[in-house]
Amino acid sequence: MTIAAAQLREYLEAKYPGVRISRKACRDTAGGSVSQHSAFDGYDSNALDIMGGSTSGTAWTRSENIALIELIVADILTHRDEWSIRLVLWKVPDHFGHAHVDFWPTILVHKWCGGPDDPTWALSNGDTITTRDPEPENGPYEGKATMTYSDWANGLFDLLNDDEIQDLFDAGYIEGDPAIVVAYWANLRDLGSEGRTPSQRKEVARFVQTSQVSAWLHAAN
């Protein structure tokens, strides 16, 4: 497992339920240079491709995916040094449908793919090290919030009043018969974070995330 990529992936999976992340591929880049996706000796490589989101295994639309990736890239860039991020590719050639992130140290060996020899890695200052799985250049990131995304989303949902729930329906974030669905979400709110079942908490977290993405997309248009 590559430590730098793993710590970011785990953060994204906790904060953005349903996010789709591609982790590794035994290949060089399209141009023939070393690919950080081939730097793996376990579950993660030294690069992540962030593809968008899915609900119950069904991928979102392109517009929804782009909006989610925008949110995630903005989030990542606020912690670039903490996560030892070397490169973020987004809205550049070959990266309009997904975002690429890789890390320091960066592998120098073509298509290593967990081979028998310990590979060489470069640090940002030009020094090199030889090891199978280096520590992140700036050390393990310990700054993760103790509150999970689900906790945060459920707490935020608890603060909605009846008028705000109605506003969400009017804005199209809640669909269905207003006599039923508005009352459903109001009753779900009244249960409170601690009173909801695990499945209800997931439903609320998903609703808050989708509303965030939809609002971002609306603002972009």
Phi and psi in degrees as GROMACS dihedral restraints (atoms count N, CA, C in turn):
[ dihedral_restraints ]
;  ai    aj    ak    al  type     phi  dphi    fc
    3     4     5     6     1   -88.8    20    10
    4     5     6     7     1   120.0    20    10
    6     7     8     9     1   -64.8    20    10
    7     8     9    10     1   -44.4    20    10
    9    10    11    12     1   -62.2    20    10
   10    11    12    13     1   -45.8    20    10
   12    13    14    15     1   -67.2    20    10
   13    14    15    16     1   -39.1    20    10
   15    16    17    18     1   -63.1    20    10
   16    17    18    19     1   -42.0    20    10
   18    19    20    21     1   -67.3    20    10
   19    20    21    22     1   -35.1    20    10
   21    22    23    24     1   -72.2    20    10
   22    23    24    25     1   -42.9    20    10
   24    25    26    27     1   -59.2    20    10
   25    26    27    28     1   -45.1    20    10
   27    28    29    30     1   -63.1    20    10
   28    29    30    31     1   -38.0    20    10
   30    31    32    33     1   -62.8    20    10
   31    32    33    34     1   -47.1    20    10
   33    34    35    36     1   -65.6    20    10
   34    35    36    37     1   -40.9    20    10
   36    37    38    39     1   -65.9    20    10
   37    38    39    40     1   -31.6    20    10
   39    40    41    42     1   -76.8    20    10
   40    41    42    43     1   -38.0    20    10
   42    43    44    45     1   -85.0    20    10
   43    44    45    46     1   -29.6    20    10
   45    46    47    48     1  -123.9    20    10
   46    47    48    49     1    80.7    20    10
   48    49    50    51     1   -55.9    20    10
   49    50    51    52     1   134.2    20    10
   51    52    53    54     1    88.3    20    10
   52    53    54    55     1    -1.5    20    10
   54    55    56    57     1   -61.6    20    10
   55    56    57    58     1   140.3    20    10
   57    58    59    60     1  -102.8    20    10
   58    59    60    61     1   124.7    20    10
   60    61    62    63     1  -129.8    20    10
   61    62    63    64     1   125.5    20    10
   63    64    65    66     1   -93.8    20    10
   64    65    66    67     1   132.6    20    10
   66    67    68    69     1  -106.4    20    10
   67    68    69    70     1   -42.9    20    10
   69    70    71    72     1  -151.8    20    10
   70    71    72    73     1   155.3    20    10
   72    73    74    75     1  -159.0    20    10
   73    74    75    76     1   132.4    20    10
   75    76    77    78     1   -85.8    20    10
   76    77    78    79     1    83.7    20    10
   78    79    80    81     1  -161.0    20    10
   79    80    81    82     1   165.3    20    10
   81    82    83    84     1   -87.9    20    10
   82    83    84    85     1   174.8    20    10
   84    85    86    87     1   -68.1    20    10
   85    86    87    88     1   169.2    20    10
   87    88    89    90     1   -58.5    20    10
   88    89    90    91     1   -30.2    20    10
   90    91    92    93     1   -87.0    20    10
   91    92    93    94     1    -1.6    20    10
   93    94    95    96     1    95.0    20    10
   94    95    96    97     1     0.1    20    10
   96    97    98    99     1   -83.8    20    10
   97    98    99   100     1   172.9    20    10
   99   100   101   102     1   -62.9    20    10
  100   101   102   103     1   131.2    20    10
  102   103   104   105     1  -101.6    20    10
  103   104   105   106     1   130.8    20    10
  105   106   107   108     1   -69.5    20    10
  106   107   108   109     1   -15.4    20    10
  108   109   110   111     1   -69.8    20    10
  109   110   111   112     1   -18.1    20    10
  111   112   113   114     1   -91.1    20    10
  112   113   114   115     1    -0.3    20    10
  114   115   116   117     1   -90.5    20    10
  115   116   117   118     1    75.0    20    10
  117   118   119   120     1  -137.7    20    10
  118   119   120   121     1   146.8    20    10
  120   121   122   123     1  -138.8    20    10
  121   122   123   124     1    33.8    20    10
  123   124   125   126     1   169.9    20    10
  124   125   126   127     1  -138.1    20    10
  126   127   128   129     1   -72.7    20    10
  127   128   129   130     1   -41.6    20    10
  129   130   131   132     1  -110.5    20    10
  130   131   132   133     1   149.8    20    10
  132   133   134   135     1   -97.9    20    10
  133   134   135   136     1  -168.2    20    10
  135   136   137   138     1   -90.7    20    10
  136   137   138   139     1    19.2    20    10
  138   139   140   141     1  -149.9    20    10
  139   140   141   142     1   150.7    20    10
  141   142   143   144     1  -124.4    20    10
  142   143   144   145     1   139.1    20    10
  144   145   146   147     1  -109.6    20    10
  145   146   147   148     1   120.1    20    10
  147   148   149   150     1   -95.4    20    10
  148   149   150   151     1   114.0    20    10
  150   151   152   153     1   -98.0    20    10
  151   152   153   154     1   -17.9    20    10
  153   154   155   156     1   129.0    20    10
  154   155   156   157     1  -150.3    20    10
  156   157   158   159     1  -128.2    20    10
  157   158   159   160     1   170.9    20    10
  159   160   161   162     1  -150.0    20    10
  160   161   162   163     1   155.5    20    10
  162   163   164   165     1  -126.4    20    10
  163   164   165   166     1   118.3    20    10
  165   166   167   168     1    52.0    20    10
  166   167   168   169     1    40.7    20    10
  168   169   170   171     1    82.9    20    10
  169   170   171   172     1    -2.6    20    10
  171   172   173   174     1   -99.1    20    10
  172   173   174   175     1   121.6    20    10
  174   175   176   177     1   -66.2    20    10
  175   176   177   178     1   147.9    20    10
  177   178   179   180     1   -72.8    20    10
  178   179   180   181     1   171.0    20    10
  180   181   182   183     1   -69.3    20    10
  181   182   183   184     1   164.9    20    10
  183   184   185   186     1   -58.7    20    10
  184   185   186   187     1   -43.2    20    10
  186   187   188   189     1   -63.5    20    10
  187   188   189   190     1   -41.6    20    10
  189   190   191   192     1   -65.4    20    10
  190   191   192   193     1   -41.1    20    10
  192   193   194   195     1   -61.6    20    10
  193   194   195   196     1   -46.1    20    10
  195   196   197   198     1   -61.3    20    10
  196   197   198   199     1   -42.0    20    10
  198   199   200   201     1   -63.7    20    10
  199   200   201   202     1   -41.4    20    10
  201   202   203   204     1   -66.0    20    10
  202   203   204   205     1   -42.4    20    10
  204   205   206   207     1   -62.3    20    10
  205   206   207   208     1   -38.5    20    10
  207   208   209   210     1   -58.6    20    10
  208   209   210   211     1   -45.6    20    10
  210   211   212   213     1   -60.7    20    10
  211   212   213   214     1   -45.0    20    10
  213   214   215   216     1   -68.3    20    10
  214   215   216   217     1   -43.5    20    10
  216   217   218   219     1   -61.1    20    10
  217   218   219   220     1   -42.8    20    10
  219   220   221   222     1   -61.1    20    10
  220   221   222   223     1   -39.7    20    10
  222   223   224   225     1   -64.4    20    10
  223   224   225   226     1   -48.3    20    10
  225   226   227   228     1   -58.2    20    10
  226   227   228   229     1   -42.9    20    10
  228   229   230   231     1   -68.5    20    10
  229   230   231   232     1   -18.4    20    10
  231   232   233   234     1   -76.3    20    10
  232   233   234   235     1   -12.8    20    10
  234   235   236   237     1  -126.6    20    10
  235   236   237   238     1    31.2    20    10
  237   238   239   240     1   -59.2    20    10
  238   239   240   241     1   -47.2    20    10
  240   241   242   243     1   -69.7    20    10
  241   242   243   244     1   -41.5    20    10
  243   244   245   246     1   -59.2    20    10
  244   245   246   247     1   -36.7    20    10
  246   247   248   249     1   -91.6    20    10
  247   248   249   250     1     7.1    20    10
  249   250   251   252     1    55.0    20    10
  250   251   252   253     1    42.6    20    10
  252   253   254   255     1   -79.0    20    10
  253   254   255   256     1   129.4    20    10
  255   256   257   258     1   -90.1    20    10
  256   257   258   259     1   -43.6    20    10
  258   259   260   261     1  -148.0    20    10
  259   260   261   262     1   135.0    20    10
  261   262   263   264     1  -123.9    20    10
  262   263   264   265     1   121.7    20    10
  264   265   266   267     1  -112.9    20    10
  265   266   267   268     1   118.9    20    10
  267   268   269   270     1  -155.4    20    10
  268   269   270   271     1   131.0    20    10
  270   271   272   273     1    58.8    20    10
  271   272   273   274     1    41.5    20    10
  273   274   275   276     1  -129.5    20    10
  274   275   276   277     1   166.6    20    10
  276   277   278   279     1   -47.7    20    10
  277   278   279   280     1   134.8    20    10
  279   280   281   282     1    70.9    20    10
  280   281   282   283     1     4.4    20    10
  282   283   284   285     1  -138.7    20    10
  283   284   285   286     1    44.7    20    10
  285   286   287   288     1   -95.4    20    10
  286   287   288   289     1   -19.1    20    10
  288   289   290   291     1  -105.9    20    10
  289   290   291   292     1    -8.7    20    10
  291   292   293   294     1  -153.6    20    10
  292   293   294   295     1   161.0    20    10
  294   295   296   297     1  -109.2    20    10
  295   296   297   298     1   137.8    20    10
  297   298   299   300     1  -107.0    20    10
  298   299   300   301     1   136.1    20    10
  300   301   302   303     1  -133.5    20    10
  301   302   303   304     1   130.8    20    10
  303   304   305   306     1  -137.4    20    10
  304   305   306   307     1   178.5    20    10
  306   307   308   309     1  -136.4    20    10
  307   308   309   310     1   159.6    20    10
  309   310   311   312     1   -94.6    20    10
  310   311   312   313     1   135.5    20    10
  312   313   314   315     1   -66.4    20    10
  313   314   315   316     1   158.6    20    10
  315   316   317   318     1  -115.6    20    10
  316   317   318   319     1   132.7    20    10
  318   319   320   321     1   -71.0    20    10
  319   320   321   322     1   145.7    20    10
  321   322   323   324     1  -109.0    20    10
  322   323   324   325     1    -0.7    20    10
  324   325   326   327     1   -99.8    20    10
  325   326   327   328     1   129.7    20    10
  327   328   329   330     1   -66.1    20    10
  328   329   330   331     1   129.8    20    10
  330   331   332   333     1    43.2    20    10
  331   332   333   334     1    55.7    20    10
  333   334   335   336     1   -67.1    20    10
  334   335   336   337     1   -51.9    20    10
  336   337   338   339     1    53.9    20    10
  337   338   339   340     1    40.5    20    10
  339   340   341   342     1    73.2    20    10
  340   341   342   343     1    28.0    20    10
  342   343   344   345     1   -62.4    20    10
  343   344   345   346     1   175.1    20    10
  345   346   347   348     1   -71.4    20    10
  346   347   348   349     1   -26.5    20    10
  348   349   350   351     1   -93.8    20    10
  349   350   351   352     1   142.4    20    10
  351   352   353   354     1   -66.7    20    10
  352   353   354   355     1   128.2    20    10
  354   355   356   357     1   -83.2    20    10
  355   356   357   358     1   166.5    20    10
  357   358   359   360     1   -99.1    20    10
  358   359   360   361     1   138.7    20    10
  360   361   362   363     1  -124.9    20    10
  361   362   363   364     1   148.2    20    10
  363   364   365   366     1  -105.0    20    10
  364   365   366   367     1   141.9    20    10
  366   367   368   369     1   -93.7    20    10
  367   368   369   370     1   167.2    20    10
  369   370   371   372     1   -65.9    20    10
  370   371   372   373     1   -21.6    20    10
  372   373   374   375     1   -89.0    20    10
  373   374   375   376     1     2.3    20    10
  375   376   377   378     1    97.0    20    10
  376   377   378   379     1   -13.5    20    10
  378   379   380   381     1   -67.1    20    10
  379   380   381   382     1   159.5    20    10
  381   382   383   384     1  -126.8    20    10
  382   383   384   385     1   155.3    20    10
  384   385   386   387     1  -137.1    20    10
  385   386   387   388     1   156.6    20    10
  387   388   389   390     1  -122.0    20    10
  388   389   390   391     1   115.8    20    10
  390   391   392   393     1  -167.5    20    10
  391   392   393   394     1   164.4    20    10
  393   394   395   396     1   -81.0    20    10
  394   395   396   397     1   -35.5    20    10
  396   397   398   399     1  -149.0    20    10
  397   398   399   400     1    88.2    20    10
  399   400   401   402     1   -73.8    20    10
  400   401   402   403     1   153.4    20    10
  402   403   404   405     1   -64.8    20    10
  403   404   405   406     1   151.2    20    10
  405   406   407   408     1   -55.0    20    10
  406   407   408   409     1   142.1    20    10
  408   409   410   411     1   -55.1    20    10
  409   410   411   412     1   -39.0    20    10
  411   412   413   414     1   -96.3    20    10
  412   413   414   415     1    16.1    20    10
  414   415   416   417     1    85.1    20    10
  415   416   417   418     1   162.6    20    10
  417   418   419   420     1   -57.4    20    10
  418   419   420   421     1   137.0    20    10
  420   421   422   423     1   -79.1    20    10
  421   422   423   424     1   118.1    20    10
  423   424   425   426     1  -106.3    20    10
  424   425   426   427     1    10.1    20    10
  426   427   428   429     1   -94.0    20    10
  427   428   429   430     1    15.0    20    10
  429   430   431   432     1   -63.4    20    10
  430   431   432   433     1   139.2    20    10
  432   433   434   435     1   -64.8    20    10
  433   434   435   436     1   142.0    20    10
  435   436   437   438     1   -71.5    20    10
  436   437   438   439     1   -22.9    20    10
  438   439   440   441     1   -83.3    20    10
  439   440   441   442     1   128.0    20    10
  441   442   443   444     1   -74.8    20    10
  442   443   444   445     1   165.1    20    10
  444   445   446   447     1   -60.9    20    10
  445   446   447   448     1   -39.6    20    10
  447   448   449   450     1   -61.6    20    10
  448   449   450   451     1   -42.6    20    10
  450   451   452   453     1   -61.4    20    10
  451   452   453   454     1   -46.3    20    10
  453   454   455   456     1   -62.8    20    10
  454   455   456   457     1   -46.3    20    10
  456   457   458   459     1   -64.9    20    10
  457   458   459   460     1   -41.9    20    10
  459   460   461   462     1   -67.4    20    10
  460   461   462   463     1   -37.7    20    10
  462   463   464   465     1   -64.8    20    10
  463   464   465   466     1   -40.2    20    10
  465   466   467   468     1   -64.2    20    10
  466   467   468   469     1   -43.0    20    10
  468   469   470   471     1   -61.6    20    10
  469   470   471   472     1   -34.5    20    10
  471   472   473   474     1   -60.1    20    10
  472   473   474   475     1   -24.9    20    10
  474   475   476   477     1   -83.9    20    10
  475   476   477   478     1    -9.4    20    10
  477   478   479   480     1   -68.6    20    10
  478   479   480   481     1   137.4    20    10
  480   481   482   483     1   -99.6    20    10
  481   482   483   484     1   177.0    20    10
  483   484   485   486     1   -61.0    20    10
  484   485   486   487     1   -40.3    20    10
  486   487   488   489     1   -63.7    20    10
  487   488   489   490     1   -38.6    20    10
  489   490   491   492     1   -69.1    20    10
  490   491   492   493     1   -35.9    20    10
  492   493   494   495     1   -64.2    20    10
  493   494   495   496     1   -41.6    20    10
  495   496   497   498     1   -62.8    20    10
  496   497   498   499     1   -40.1    20    10
  498   499   500   501     1   -61.4    20    10
  499   500   501   502     1   -39.1    20    10
  501   502   503   504     1   -64.6    20    10
  502   503   504   505     1   -37.8    20    10
  504   505   506   507     1   -65.0    20    10
  505   506   507   508     1   -46.0    20    10
  507   508   509   510     1   -62.8    20    10
  508   509   510   511     1   -30.9    20    10
  510   511   512   513     1   -82.6    20    10
  511   512   513   514     1    -4.9    20    10
  513   514   515   516     1    92.8    20    10
  514   515   516   517     1     4.3    20    10
  516   517   518   519     1   -78.6    20    10
  517   518   519   520     1   -20.1    20    10
  519   520   521   522     1  -120.2    20    10
  520   521   522   523     1   127.8    20    10
  522   523   524   525     1  -118.3    20    10
  523   524   525   526     1   153.6    20    10
  525   526   527   528     1   123.1    20    10
  526   527   528   529     1  -168.9    20    10
  528   529   530   531     1   -69.4    20    10
  529   530   531   532     1   117.8    20    10
  531   532   533   534     1   -60.7    20    10
  532   533   534   535     1   -29.8    20    10
  534   535   536   537     1   -68.0    20    10
  535   536   537   538     1   -19.0    20    10
  537   538   539   540     1  -106.5    20    10
  538   539   540   541     1   -52.7    20    10
  540   541   542   543     1   -72.5    20    10
  541   542   543   544     1   -36.0    20    10
  543   544   545   546     1   -64.0    20    10
  544   545   546   547     1   -43.1    20    10
  546   547   548   549     1   -65.3    20    10
  547   548   549   550     1   -35.9    20    10
  549   550   551   552     1   -61.2    20    10
  550   551   552   553     1   -47.8    20    10
  552   553   554   555     1   -70.8    20    10
  553   554   555   556     1   -32.5    20    10
  555   556   557   558     1   -65.8    20    10
  556   557   558   559     1   -41.1    20    10
  558   559   560   561     1   -66.0    20    10
  559   560   561   562     1   -37.8    20    10
  561   562   563   564     1   -64.4    20    10
  562   563   564   565     1   -39.3    20    10
  564   565   566   567     1   -62.9    20    10
  565   566   567   568     1   -42.1    20    10
  567   568   569   570     1   -66.6    20    10
  568   569   570   571     1   -19.9    20    10
  570   571   572   573     1   -66.4    20    10
  571   572   573   574     1   -28.6    20    10
  573   574   575   576     1    77.6    20    10
  574   575   576   577     1   158.5    20    10
  576   577   578   579     1   -54.1    20    10
  577   578   579   580     1   -44.1    20    10
  579   580   581   582     1   -77.6    20    10
  580   581   582   583     1   -17.9    20    10
  582   583   584   585     1   -90.2    20    10
  583   584   585   586     1    -7.9    20    10
  585   586   587   588     1   -84.9    20    10
  586   587   588   589     1   146.9    20    10
  588   589   590   591     1   -71.0    20    10
  589   590   591   592     1   163.0    20    10
  591   592   593   594     1   -54.1    20    10
  592   593   594   595     1   -40.0    20    10
  594   595   596   597     1   -68.6    20    10
  595   596   597   598     1   -36.3    20    10
  597   598   599   600     1   -68.1    20    10
  598   599   600   601     1   -37.5    20    10
  600   601   602   603     1   -63.7    20    10
  601   602   603   604     1   -40.3    20    10
  603   604   605   606     1   -64.4    20    10
  604   605   606   607     1   -40.0    20    10
  606   607   608   609     1   -62.3    20    10
  607   608   609   610     1   -43.5    20    10
  609   610   611   612     1   -65.1    20    10
  610   611   612   613     1   -45.4    20    10
  612   613   614   615     1   -60.7    20    10
  613   614   615   616     1   -41.0    20    10
  615   616   617   618     1   -65.5    20    10
  616   617   618   619     1   -40.7    20    10
  618   619   620   621     1   -62.4    20    10
  619   620   621   622     1   -44.9    20    10
  621   622   623   624     1   -64.0    20    10
  622   623   624   625     1   -42.8    20    10
  624   625   626   627     1   -63.4    20    10
  625   626   627   628     1   -45.5    20    10
  627   628   629   630     1   -62.4    20    10
  628   629   630   631     1   -38.7    20    10
  630   631   632   633     1   -64.0    20    10
  631   632   633   634     1   -39.9    20    10
  633   634   635   636     1   -61.1    20    10
  634   635   636   637     1   -47.2    20    10
  636   637   638   639     1   -63.3    20    10
  637   638   639   640     1   -43.7    20    10
  639   640   641   642     1   -63.0    20    10
  640   641   642   643     1   -40.5    20    10
  642   643   644   645     1   -65.6    20    10
  643   644   645   646     1   -40.7    20    10
  645   646   647   648     1   -60.5    20    10
  646   647   648   649     1   -47.1    20    10
  648   649   650   651     1   -62.6    20    10
  649   650   651   652     1   -42.1    20    10
  651   652   653   654     1   -62.0    20    10
  652   653   654   655     1   -42.3    20    10
  654   655   656   657     1   -65.5    20    10
  655   656   657   658     1   -36.3    20    10
  657   658   659   660     1   -68.6    20    10
  658   659   660   661     1   -27.7    20    10
